[in-house]
């Protein structure tokens, strides 16, 4: 059992340490103590979960003493060796030592999966009204779905992805004013080219000279630790080849990839390939969408289109196609604002394809194209949207282009930068 001096030292270390310099994210997380649930922050590795915790602490200590907060990182070698009883004793010691500063202690438990039986500790903490609990967990050992299961549903989950384009502009010290000048638009377009190419992982944005090395490291760690080690897979080469083909394919067929792999003399089963794709989705590396049907079961049986959580991963996976980069950004923007479960693609009765259907109120139909200047492209994009709108009974239609703007046949045409920034 650690001595009281150990508890005092770890608490003093926290109270004396200044918070790191932070650029605010747009993720808003409310700490409501009356809600007896733990707040869970999940998302892909390196997306900034720890820094969101620090931001929450910073907001709190602007109005309450820092002594009413406690951050514990269980990758700290001193804390990693503790059992849950010892961690609870440390927390209780913090509470009683500084009880005069307030009735609630705000706990931030980072990489909580590193201690055995962590879920018992968290459930006990949220049962006590004096604690407000925020946790993160690494996908290499603990998926967001597992957190919910282990806490028996007593969690409110926030998903953090790499930077949105609006956040990217903040990281580039560009301020979005209500009225944007011509020079401002030129700068935004230049920033968009960088964002399309290298994505929005915070480290990648901040350290431009190291961005390719950082992206490769993020992907390699995701493959080796989050997929290979976690699930006990052996064939990393097939997995990397699968990721390459997912990045290059519009609609992906596992059966076709299976036949391709067999023709290349790779010994791999279909079930293994399905499990690889499922693992990539579980770890927030890729996301699949299906052809919209009124029946959810029928939708799930259609072939999927896959998108990457970040354009930087799309790039290092092998895809350099400009349209694919645009489409990936549009998908991630829609997934953040509406939820991934509401995003589909759609094929009309005459097999015209709509890039995105947002199954919300109202239903939205969105096509993506680099330019509308070619009359054949313009006719194809407009006809497909009109046909789909008649079949589905919706009139909210959008075409996202690289630079063009306007309206045609009651279809809004908007440049990508405006779409990503949610500007009309």
N, C-alpha and C positions, 0 to 999 in steps of 0.2 A: 504494500500500500504506500503510495507516495506521501511524503511528509507535507505538512502545511506550508513549509518554506518553498517547496516545489510549486504548489498552487500560487503562492504569492509572487513567485518569480515569473511564471507564465502570464499571470494577469498583468503584472507590471510591464512585461515586454509588450503586451498588446496596448496598454494605455499610453506608453511612452512613444510607441511607433507612430509616426505621421502617416496618414493615408497617402497612397501614391497619387501623383498628378493624374487627373481624370478628364476625359472628354465625355460629356453626358451622352448617353444613349437615349433613344426615343421610347424604349420599353418602360412602361409605367407599371410599377408593382406597389399595390397598396398594402400596408401593414395594419390590418384590422384585428386587434387582439380579441374581439368578441367572437370572431370566427375560429372555432377550435379545430383548426387544420394547420398542418405545416405547409409553408409555401415552398414549392420545388421549382428550381430553375434548371431546365434541361436544354440540350442542344449539342451540336457537334463540337468536338474538341477544338480549342483555340478560338472559339467564337466570342469569348469575353465574359463567361459566367462569373468568374471571381471578381472581375472589375465591376460588374453590375452589383454584386454584393457590397463592394467598397463604396460605390455610389449611394446605395441605400443607407449605409452607415453614415456617410457624409451628410445626407439629407437629415437623418435623425439627430446627429450631434449639433446641427445648427439650432435646434430648439430644446434638446435635453442633454444632460451631462453624458460624456462618453462612457462613464462608469455604468450606465444603464444599457450598454451594448457589450457584446463579446463575440469576437471572431476567432474560430478555431479551425485550423487547417490540419486535417488528419493525415496529410503527407509529411507533416512535421515529425521528425524521428522521435521527439520526446512524447508526442501525443499518440503516435502510432502504436506504441507499446502498451497503452492503457486499455483496460477493459471498460465495459459500459458503466459499471458501478463507480469506477475511479473517475470517469469523465463526468458522471452525475455529481460526484462529490466536488469536483473542481467548479462546476457550474453553481452548485449550492453555495460554495464558499464565496464565489463572486457576488452572488445575490445578497447574502447576509452581510458581507463586508461593506457593501455600498447601498444597503437597503434604504438609507435615509435620502438617497437621491431620487427615489421613485418606486412605484409598486410593480412595474413591468421591466423584465430583463429581456432585451432583444438578442436572440441567439442566431449566429450565422455559422453554420456547420458545413465546411467546405470539404469535398471528397469524403463524404460521410461513410461511403462503402468500405473504407480502409479499416474500420473497427468492426469486430465480430458482433453480431446481434444488434447492429445499429438501430434496426427498426423498433426493437423493444425500448431502447433509450428514447427515440423520437416520440413514440406513442405515449410514453410516460410523461414526457415534457409537455406535450400538447394537452394532456389531461389536466395539467396544473395551470390555473388561470394567470399565474405570475410570469409565465414565459410566452414569448412570441417567437416562433421557430422558422428559420429559412434554411434550406439545404440545397446542396448541389451533389451530383454524383457523376462519376466518369462512365461513359458508355462502354469502355473497355471491360468493365466489371459489373456494371449495373445499368440496365436500360430504363427509360422513363416508365415503361409499362410495368416493370418489376418494382419500381418504387411505389407506384400506386397499389400494386397487389400486396406488398409487404406492409404498407401502412393501412391496409384494409379500406382504401378509398378515402382516407382522412388526409388528403392533400389537395392543394390548389396548384395546378401546374402552369408554368409560363415557359414557352419555348423561345429560346434565343438563337437567332441565326447570325451569320456574318452581317456586316453593315448593310443597311438599306442605302439607296443612292443619296437620300437626304442626309443620313448619318455620315456617309462618305464625304460629302461636301463640308460638313462640320470638321471632319478630321483634316480636310485640306484648307481649313480656315476661310471657307467661302460662306458668306452670310446670305441667306435667301431673303431678299426684301419683297414687300408686297408688289412693287413695280420693278421689273428686271430690265436693265438697260441693254442696248445692243451689245456693248462690250461684255456685260454679264452673261448674255446668252452664248456668246462665243466661248467664254471661259467654261460655262457649264457643258457645252458640247465637247470641249477638249477633255474635261474631267470625265465625261461619259465614255469616251474612247478608252481611257485608262481603266475605268471601272468595268467596262465590257471585257477587257483583255485579262486583267489580273484579279478582279473580284473585290470582295470587301472584308476579308479577314483582317481584323484590326492591326496585327503585327505586319502584315503584308502592305497595308496602306501606310503605316508609319515608317517602315524601313524599306524604301524603294530599291536601294542597291542590293538588298538581300531577298527580294520578293520571290524569285524563282526557286531559290534554295529553300525558303520557308514553305512555299507551296508543295514542293516535293517532299519535304519533311512531314508536313501535315498529312499528305496522302499516304506516304509510306507507313507512318504510325497508325493511321486508320486501318490500313490493310493488315499490317503485321500484328498489332495489338488488339484492335477492336474486332477484327474478323478472324484472322488465322489463329491467334492464341486463344481467344475467347471460345471459339466454336471447335477448335481442334482440327481445322482443315489442314491439308497437307500440300495441295497443289496451288501454290501462289502464282505460278505462271498462268494457269488457266483463269484464275481470278483476275489477274491484270489484263489478260486478253479479253475477258468478259467486260471489264470496265471500259476498255477501249471501244469495243463494239457498241456498248450502251451509249457512249458519247457520240458515236457516229451515226447511229440509227435513229430514224424518225419513229417508226413503230417497230417494236422489238419482239421477235419470235424466238422463244427458247428452243423450240423444235428445230428451227433453221440453224441456230447457233450450235446446237447439239450435233446436227449433221455436218456442219462445217468443221467442228472440232474433231469429230471422228474421221473425216476425210484427211485431216492434218495429222492423223495417227495419235491423237490424244485420247487416252482412256478415261472417260468421265461419264457419269450417268446423268440422266435428265433430272432425277431427284436431287442430285448434288448441285446441279445448276440452279434449280429452283431455290434451294437453300442458300446458295451464294447471293442471289438477287434479294431474297428476303432479308438476309443479314445486312446487306448494304442499305436497304430501306430502314431496318430497325435502328441502324446506327446513324441515320440522318445524313448519309452520303448522297443517296439518290432518292427520288420520289417518283412513283408511277401514277399515271392517270389513265382512265379507261374511257371507251366510247360510251356516251350517255345513253342510258335506257331508263324507262320509267321504273323498271324493276332493278333494285340494287344488285340482286343476284345475277341478273342478265348482264349488267354492266361489268361486274367483276370477271365474267367469263370471256370478255373481249380482250384482244391483244392490247398491251399497255404501251404508252409513250413514256419515256423516262427523262427526268430532268435532274440536274445536279444542284446541290445546296448552294454552290458558289461558282461563279464563272471562272475563277482561278483554277478550281479543280477540273472543270470542263476543259480548260486550255491544256493543262499538263497531262490530261488523260488522252489527248491526241486530236481534239477537234479544234480547228482553226477557222471554221466556217462562220462568216459574219452573221448570216441569218440565224444560225443555230444559237449564237451568243445572244442576239436580240430576243429570240424566243425564250431562252432560259431566264433572262432577266424579267420578262413579262410574267412567266410562270411564278417565279419566286415572289414578285410583287403581289400577284393575285393570291398566292398561298398565304402570305402574311396578313393580308387585309380581309380575306374571306374564310380562311381555313382550308387546308389541303383536301379535306373530304368533300368539299363543294366544287372542286375543279375537275372538269372532264374535257375530252375533245368530242367532236360530233361529226357524224357522217350522214348526209341527207339521203333520201331515198334514191337519188340519182348518183350517189357516191361522191358528192362534193364534200370536201373536208373543211371543217371549221377548227381552227387551232385550239381555241379555248371556249368552253361553255361554263359559265359560273352559275351553278344551281342555287341561286339566291332569290330574293324578292326585290326587284324583278330579275328574271333570268337574263343574263348578259351573254352576248356572242362577240368574240374578239378574234380577228385575224391579224397576223403579223407579216409584213412584207417590207423589204428594204426601201422600195420606191414604187410610186403609183404612176410614174411618168410614161412607162410603157403601156399602151392602150390595151394590150392583151392581158397584162397583169391586172390592170384596173378593172377590166370587165370580169375577169375570173373572180377576183376578191369580192366585188360587189354582188355578182350573181349568186355566189355561194352563200353570202350572208342573207340576202333577200329570200332565197329558197328556204334556208334553215329557219328564218324568222316566221315564215308562213306555216311551216310544219309545227313549230313550237309555240306560236302565238306570242312572240315577244318582239319589242321594237327597240330595245336598247342594244344598238349595234355600233361596233368600233373597229376601225382599222388603225393599227399602230405602224408607223413608218419611221425611217431614220430622221427625216427632217421636215416632211410635208405636213400641211395642216389645212383643214377646211371641212367641207361637208358635201356629200354626194348621195342622192337618193335617201335622205334622212339618216345617213350613216356618218358618224363623227370620224374624221380623219385627224389623228394627233401624232406629233413627234414623240419618239421614245422618251426623251428627257422629261417632257411634260407628263406623260403617263406615269413614269416612275415617281415623280414628285406630286402626283395627284393634283395637277393644275388643269383647270378647264381652259 
